[in-house]
Structure formats: structure tokens, C-alpha cells
Amino acid sequence: MTRQVSIQELLRAVLKLPPTSFESEFLFKSGYDTHQDHWKAWLEQYNSPGYYGRSDTTISDARTVYVRLNCGPMIIWLNEAAGESGSVIQAAARDMRLNGKGRAQTEAKIVRSHLPWERASLLLFR
């Protein structure tokens, strides 16, 4: 079982990662220069309505943020930048492109099936 990680701890870990990674560099960045920039903006505003108009602003743990995130490319970047193997990253990206049908929620679910929080947290907080 992994320890509970706060949103602020996740933000600090994200900011220590390289801003670009090979596979994820070719994925949609939602208007940001890098996926790291997207994560930074997402996490800094998480406990407020923020840009996305969140109604639940009481969430404090990183796992909940990760499993609720509806952006497969952000999840891929986080794991790739944290050191996940290239073959796992490529499989997640390929599966997302082939089966996600351009639906953000579906793409994120597919990606998380390859890159679960438990593995991501091990890579980020080793």
C-alpha cells in the first residue's frame, strides 16, 4: 500500500521533473507549452473552482487528483518524466490513440490501466 500524498507534494514532484519527455512530447498539450505547465496550473488551482469550475474543492490527496484527471497525455507525461519504462509508455500511448476515440475520459481511463497511481507514486516519491 502506498502512503497518502498531498496535492502540494505532487506539485513539488512535478516541478522537479524534466519539462519534456520523448513520447509525450508528441501528444496533445491542451494549449500549454508543456505537460508540466498543464500539471502546474491544474494542481495550483485544485482546491478552488479554478479554470475548470470545480464544485468539490475539498480534495487534498494526490491519488484522488490522479484518478479523476481526464487527460491521458498529462498522465503519460507524468509517468514518462518520472522514469517509467519506454515500452510501458509507448503501450499506453498506442492504446489511448487506438481506443480512446478522442474522448478525454476514455483516454484517461485507458492510460491509467497501463499507468496506475500506485506505480506513478513509486516513481515520483522513491
N, C-alpha and C positions, 0 to 999 in steps of 0.2 A: 504494500500500500504506500502511495506517495504522500508526502506531507502537504498540508494546505499551504498554498502560495497566495500572497495578496496581489492585487492588481498593481500596486506600486512596485512590488518585487519583480513582477513580469515586465513592467515598463523599464525598470533599470536593466534587466537582462536583455531586452530588445535593443536598447540603446548601445549595448556593448557589442552587438553582432555586426558583422560587415554589412553595409547598406545594400549591397547587391550580391547575388549568387547566380551561378551559371544557368541552371534550368529555369528558375523562377523569373529571371530577367526577361524572358520571352512571354511571360504571362501578363494578362490584363492588370493594370495598376490602378484602376478606378480614378484616374485623373491625378494621381500623385506621381512625383518623380521616382520614388522607390516604394517598395512594400514596407520598408522600415518607416518611412514617413507616414504611411497609412496607419500602421500599428501605433505609432506615437500619437497621432491625432485621435485615433479610436480610444486608446487607453487613457489619455489625459482627460477626456471628456466623459469617461464611462459612468461616473456616479452623478451625472447631471443629464438633463434631457439632450444636451449637445446637439450636434448637427442632425442626428437621426431621430430626434423627438422621443427618446426613450421614456416609457411610462414607469418602469421599475428601476429606480436609482439606488436601491439598497444592496445591490450585489457587491460583495467585497473580495471574492476569491477568483483567482485566475482560471481555475478549471471551468467554472461556470461561464466565464467570458469566452473561453476557447470552444466549448461545446455549443454555445449559442451563436457563434460567429458564422455568418452566411457568406463567406468569401474564401473559396477554395485556394485561389492564388496566394492570399495572405498566409494561410495555414502552411502551404507548401514552402513559401519563403522562410517562415519562422523555423521550420524543421530543417530545411537545407542549410540555412545560415548557422543553425545550432550544431550541425555536423552529422545529420542523418546520411546514410549511405546513398550514393548516386542512384543505385538500382532501385531503391525504395522510392526515392523522389521521382524518378522517371516513371515508375509504375503508377504512382498516384496521379501524376500529371496526365499520363496517357489515358488512364481510366476516367478521369474527370472530363477530358476533351471528348472521348468516345461516348460516354454515357450520361454526361451531365445535362445535355440538351439545352445548354445556355441558361439553365435555371440555377440561380445562386445558391439556394438552399440545398438543392440536389447535389450540386457540385461540391459544396462544403461537406455534406454527409459522405459522399464518395471518398473525398480526400481524407476525412477523419477515419474511415475504415482502414486506410493504409497507415495513417499517422495519428494514432490515438494520443490523448493528453498524457497518459502515463509515460509513454516513450518520450514525448516532447519535453515533459518536465525533467526527466532524467538527463536529457541532453543539455537543457538550459541551466540546470542547477547542480551539475556534478561537481 
